[in-house]
Each structure stands twice: as structure tokens, then as C-alpha cells.
Amino acid sequence: MKLTDAKRDFYRKLAKNDGFRSRSAYKLLQLNKSYHFVKYGNRVVDIGSYPGGWLQVAKDLVGKDGLVIGTDVKQIDQLEGVLCLNYSIEDPELQAYLTRHIGRVDVVLSDLSPNISGIWEVDHSTQINLSRMAFNLASVILRENGSAIYKVFDGDTLGAFVKEVSNRFNRVKISKPPASRQSSSESYLVCSGFRELN
């Protein structure tokens, strides 16, 4: 067994033992341990949240006084204390619903990934475009000084996206949590200090 396969298998078994819906839950746990962007009492929106591993982590972090909303084009099985929506990031009704019924939030999480074609240039471009849509939504619903996390694939257009995001956040760091395969091109933009436009 390759080391990367063993690592994936380790986190999959750990997720099953800990009651998480996906091994990616550990990515959010590790990122939050390092950067502390999700806090008790926060209002959090998780985009592309199927099957719900990040929702479970976020709900535990915000506690009974917080609010967690998850949305995905796939139907998410209900989680106690979490509002699960069935919208794609590409659906303008998502922004309309959030602005009308939820209002400003403290944190936006995005673990969006495309259906992998195997053609790297296409997959990278598609993934960055998905993250850009999540950034555009965050720009509407985040409160002043809020935080966001965006999954990104390394490639030619990543630098331009980081520059875009940096125009609206005071601090942007690229991080790869231990639960991500080190051979993977996946990493996360950890963004804090959101600035609303005057």
C-alpha cells in the first residue's frame, strides 16, 4: 500500500470511529486548531458541504449559541441543529435565500471540488472558478472582520485568485493540513479580517 493510500485509509477509519461523515472533517479541525477562525457562538455558512463532515465539526465549534448552515447540490442528510439547504453555488437563489433569511455571518467555509475529469488544466480552472463563486458569495454575506476558508487546487490561475481575495481580506495564508495528502495539489486559503466596501 502506498503511503498516501495508508494515510487516506487512516483518516477514513478514524472518521468512522469518531462518528464523522467524512475524513475531510479532520482538515477543518486541523485548520481551525492552527488559525482559530470558527469560534463559539459564530454564524457559519458551509458551501459544498455534502456529506456533512465539516458541518459536524462547525456545529461542535459554535456550540448551542451559534448557527451553522450547509448547502450543496447533493441532498445532505439532516443534522441536528444544522440548517441544510439544497442549492448549488451556481444557483442565484442561494444568495437570495441567505441574504433574506440569514443575514450577515461570521465565517464562510468552502470545500468545493469539481467532478474530476483527469485533465489537470481543466480541473484546476474549474475548481478555482467554483472557489471564486464562493468568494463572491462571501463578499455579500460576511460581516466586517469575518473569516473564510477556500479550498484551492495549485495551478496557473491560483495566484490571480489569491490576489483577488487579498483585496478584501487583511490576512490570507495558504495552508495544507496534515489530513490532506501531501502529494495532492489541494490546499486551503485561510482568510481573516474581511473588509466591506464603503
C-alpha positions as CSV (number, residue, x, y, z in Angstrom):
1,M,0.0,0.0,0.0
2,K,1.3,3.5,-0.9
3,L,1.9,5.9,1.9
4,T,-0.8,8.2,0.6
5,D,-3.3,5.4,0.4
6,A,-2.4,4.4,4.0
7,K,-3.0,8.0,5.2
8,R,-6.3,8.2,3.4
9,D,-7.3,4.8,5.0
10,F,-6.2,6.0,8.4
11,Y,-8.4,9.1,8.3
12,R,-11.3,7.1,6.9
13,K,-11.2,4.7,9.8
14,L,-10.7,7.5,12.3
15,A,-13.8,9.3,10.9
16,K,-15.9,6.1,11.3
17,N,-14.7,5.6,14.8
18,D,-15.3,9.3,15.7
19,G,-18.7,9.4,14.1
20,F,-17.8,11.9,11.3
21,R,-19.5,11.6,7.9
22,S,-16.2,12.2,6.0
23,R,-12.5,12.1,6.6
24,S,-12.3,15.7,5.5
25,A,-13.7,16.6,8.9
26,Y,-10.1,16.4,10.2
27,K,-8.9,19.0,7.6
28,L,-11.3,21.6,9.2
29,L,-10.4,20.5,12.7
30,Q,-6.7,20.9,11.9
31,L,-7.1,24.2,10.1
32,N,-9.2,25.6,13.0
33,K,-6.7,24.4,15.6
34,S,-4.0,26.4,13.8
35,Y,-6.0,29.6,12.9
36,H,-9.0,29.7,15.2
37,F,-11.4,31.2,12.7
38,V,-14.5,29.3,13.9
39,K,-15.4,30.3,17.5
40,Y,-18.2,29.6,20.0
41,G,-21.4,31.5,19.1
42,N,-20.4,32.1,15.4
43,R,-22.7,32.1,12.5
44,V,-21.2,29.8,9.8
45,V,-22.1,29.0,6.2
46,D,-20.5,25.9,4.7
47,I,-20.7,25.8,0.9
48,G,-20.4,22.4,-0.9
49,S,-20.9,20.6,2.4
50,Y,-22.1,17.2,1.4
51,P,-21.9,14.7,3.1
52,G,-21.6,16.9,6.2
53,G,-18.3,16.2,7.9
54,W,-17.4,19.9,8.0
55,L,-21.0,20.7,9.3
56,Q,-20.5,18.3,12.2
57,V,-17.2,20.0,13.1
58,A,-18.6,23.5,12.7
59,K,-21.6,22.7,14.8
60,D,-19.5,21.4,17.6
61,L,-17.2,24.5,17.5
62,V,-20.0,27.1,17.5
63,G,-22.0,25.4,20.3
64,K,-25.6,26.0,21.2
65,D,-25.4,29.7,20.8
66,G,-24.1,29.5,17.2
67,L,-25.7,28.8,13.8
68,V,-24.5,26.5,11.1
69,I,-25.9,26.5,7.6
70,G,-24.8,23.9,5.0
71,T,-25.6,23.9,1.3
72,D,-24.8,21.5,-1.6
73,V,-26.2,20.5,-4.9
74,K,-26.4,17.0,-3.4
75,Q,-29.1,16.4,-0.8
76,I,-27.5,16.5,2.7
77,D,-28.9,14.1,5.3
78,Q,-30.3,16.3,8.1
79,L,-28.1,17.0,11.1
80,E,-29.5,18.1,14.5
81,G,-29.0,21.8,15.0
82,V,-27.8,22.5,11.4
83,L,-29.8,24.1,8.6
84,C,-29.2,22.0,5.4
85,L,-30.0,23.6,2.1
86,N,-30.1,22.1,-1.4
87,Y,-28.6,24.8,-3.5
88,S,-25.6,24.8,-5.9
89,I,-23.1,27.6,-5.5
90,E,-24.1,28.5,-9.1
91,D,-27.7,29.0,-8.2
92,P,-28.5,32.7,-7.6
93,E,-31.3,31.6,-5.3
94,L,-28.7,30.6,-2.7
95,Q,-27.5,34.2,-2.2
96,A,-31.1,35.4,-2.2
97,Y,-32.1,32.9,0.5
98,L,-29.1,33.7,2.7
99,T,-29.5,37.5,2.5
100,R,-33.2,37.3,3.0
101,H,-33.4,34.8,5.9
102,I,-29.9,34.6,7.5
103,G,-28.2,38.0,7.1
104,R,-24.5,38.5,7.9
105,V,-22.4,35.7,9.1
106,D,-19.0,35.4,10.8
107,V,-17.4,32.6,8.7
108,V,-17.8,31.2,5.2
109,L,-16.3,27.7,4.6
110,S,-15.8,26.3,1.1
111,D,-14.5,22.8,0.4
112,L,-15.8,22.9,-3.2
113,S,-14.3,20.5,-5.7
114,P,-15.4,19.7,-9.3
115,N,-16.1,16.3,-10.8
116,I,-12.5,15.4,-11.7
117,S,-12.0,14.9,-15.4
118,G,-8.4,13.9,-15.2
119,I,-7.3,16.8,-17.4
120,W,-5.4,18.8,-14.9
121,E,-5.7,22.3,-16.6
122,V,-9.5,21.8,-16.8
123,D,-9.9,20.5,-13.3
124,H,-7.7,23.4,-11.8
125,S,-9.6,26.0,-13.8
126,T,-13.0,24.6,-12.8
127,Q,-12.1,24.3,-9.1
128,I,-10.7,27.9,-8.9
129,N,-13.9,29.2,-10.6
130,L,-16.0,27.4,-8.0
131,S,-13.9,28.9,-5.2
132,R,-14.3,32.3,-6.9
133,M,-18.1,31.9,-6.8
134,A,-17.8,31.1,-3.1
135,F,-15.7,34.2,-2.6
136,N,-18.2,36.3,-4.4
137,L,-21.0,35.0,-2.2
138,A,-18.9,35.6,0.9
139,S,-18.3,39.2,-0.2
140,V,-22.1,39.7,0.2
141,I,-22.9,37.8,3.4
142,L,-19.7,38.1,5.5
143,R,-19.7,40.7,8.3
144,E,-16.9,43.2,8.7
145,N,-13.7,41.4,10.0
146,G,-15.2,38.0,9.2
147,S,-13.2,34.9,8.1
148,A,-13.4,32.5,5.2
149,I,-11.7,29.2,4.1
150,Y,-11.5,28.3,0.4
151,K,-10.2,25.0,-1.0
152,V,-7.9,25.6,-4.0
153,F,-6.0,23.5,-6.5
154,D,-2.5,24.6,-7.3
155,G,-2.0,25.8,-10.9
156,D,-1.7,28.8,-13.3
157,T,-4.7,30.8,-12.1
158,L,-4.2,30.4,-8.3
159,G,-2.0,33.5,-8.0
160,A,-4.6,35.7,-9.6
161,F,-7.3,34.3,-7.3
162,V,-5.2,34.9,-4.2
163,K,-4.7,38.5,-5.3
164,E,-8.5,38.9,-5.7
165,V,-9.1,37.5,-2.2
166,S,-6.3,39.6,-0.7
167,N,-8.1,42.8,-1.9
168,R,-11.0,42.0,0.6
169,F,-9.2,40.3,3.5
170,N,-6.5,41.7,5.7
171,R,-4.7,38.3,6.0
172,V,-4.6,35.5,3.5
173,K,-2.5,32.4,4.2
174,I,-2.1,29.2,2.1
175,S,-2.2,26.1,4.3
176,K,-2.2,22.3,3.8
177,P,-3.5,20.5,6.9
178,P,-1.9,17.1,7.8
179,A,-5.2,15.3,6.8
180,S,-4.6,16.4,3.1
181,R,-2.4,14.1,1.1
182,Q,0.9,15.8,0.7
183,S,1.1,14.6,-2.9
184,S,-2.2,16.3,-3.6
185,S,-2.4,19.7,-5.2
186,E,-5.1,20.7,-2.8
187,S,-4.6,23.4,-0.2
188,Y,-6.7,26.0,1.6
189,L,-6.7,29.8,1.7
190,V,-7.3,30.9,5.3
191,C,-8.7,34.4,5.1
192,S,-9.4,36.7,8.0
193,G,-10.2,40.4,8.6
194,F,-12.8,40.8,5.9
195,R,-13.3,44.4,4.7
196,E,-16.7,45.6,3.5
197,L,-16.6,48.0,0.6
198,N,-17.6,51.6,1.5
